[in-house]
Amino acid sequence: MPSQERKIQAPQPNPETKAFWDAAAAGRLMIGKCTACGELHYYPRAICPHCLSDKTELQQASGNGTIYTYSVMRRALVPYAIAYVTLQEGVSMMTNIVDCDLDKIRIGQAVRLVFKPSESGQPVPMFTPV
């Protein structure tokens, strides 16, 4: 079944996430990097989830990844796929798989970053099969 366009709820940026959403508006996906322990993390945040340091910064992700797991939501008015994608950098993020036949999505499938506009126009990072 081909995916269809559905309304995407607008994110609610706050001071901590503003830089992430500003980068998304410019077509860039950012992940967090802790300068104390060197670990990457997603979603980017002020406190490192690995060592609890407040020495974090944003780093641009490649936008390439693989589907770790997924589920197709068919009870919605417009069916859609939700997935965990493991980025080339090693972090995983919950996202949507779009612009494809939902019945052909597979675990381990290579995907690339695309941005889809939310109801407010703010681009939201999603992925499509390569």
N, C-alpha and C positions, 0 to 999 in steps of 0.2 A: 504494500500500500504506500503510495507516494506521500511524503509529508506535505502538509498544507501550512499556509501562514496562519499564525494565531497571535492574539494580542499578548504582548509581553509586559508584565507589570513593571512600572518605572522604579528603578532603584532609588533609595533615599540616602544620598550622600550625606556624610557628616564630616567634621573637621579631620578625623583620622582617615577617612576613605576618599577625601576630595582628590588627592593626587592620583589615586588609582583610576577614578572615574574621568578625570581630566585626560589622563593618558589614553583611556579607552575612547574618548571622544576624538583623539588624534590617531586612532587606529593601532594603538599599542597595548599589549597585554603585559601587565607588570606582576611580578611575584616578589615576595619578601626575601631579604637576605640579612642574616644576623652577622654583623662584623665582629662580634665577640667569639662565637663558636663556628662561624662559617656555614651554618646550615641554611638551606633554602626552605621557604614555606609558602603555602597558599591557604588561605587568603592572606594578603599582606596586612600586617598589624604592627602596632608600636612595641609590643612585648614579644620576644622570641618564644615560641611554644616549646622549644627544645631546651634552652638554658635559662629562660626567664630574664634575659638581659633586655635593656631598653635601647640597645645599640643596633637598630635595624634600619635598613634602607630598601629602596625599590630597585629592582633589576628587571630589565626587559626580557621577556620570555621569547623563545623562537617561534612559538605558535604552532609547533608540530607535536603530535602525541599519538597515543594508541588508546583504544577503548579498553578499560580494565573490566568494567561491567556496565550493564545498561538494563533498562526496562522501558517498554512501550506502554504509555498510558492511553488506553482505548476508551475509557469511560468519559473522557472530556469531550466537549462538543467538537473540537478538532484534535484528533490523536497526535501525540508527540512523544519523542524519546528523551528520557533523562538518563544521564550516564556519568560515571566517574571516568575521566580521561587522565591518564598519566602523561604529563608533559615530558618532552625530551630532556628537560632539566632534572627530572626525577620526582617532582611533586605532583600530587593528584588534585584534581578539582572537580566538583560537581557542576554539570553543565547540561546543555541540550545538544543533541545531534540533529542537524537540520539539512534541508535541501537534498534529500535523498529518499529512496524507497525504504520505509521503516521496516519492512520485512527482510531487507538485505543487510541490516546492521549486524555485525558480528564482534564478539570479544576478540581482542588482539588486532582489530582493524586499524590501519593508519588513518589519522584525521589531521585536518589543518584548521587553524583559527579563521573564523569569520565573525563579523560583528553584525548584529541585528538591532534595529531601532526599537526601543521600548515605546510605550504609549506617550511618554514625554518627549521622545526623540533621542534620549540618551542611549548611545550604543551599548549593547550588552554582549560580552564575549560568549560565543558558541562555537561549535565545531561541525565540520562536514567531512565525509569520507574523501580520501585522496583518490 
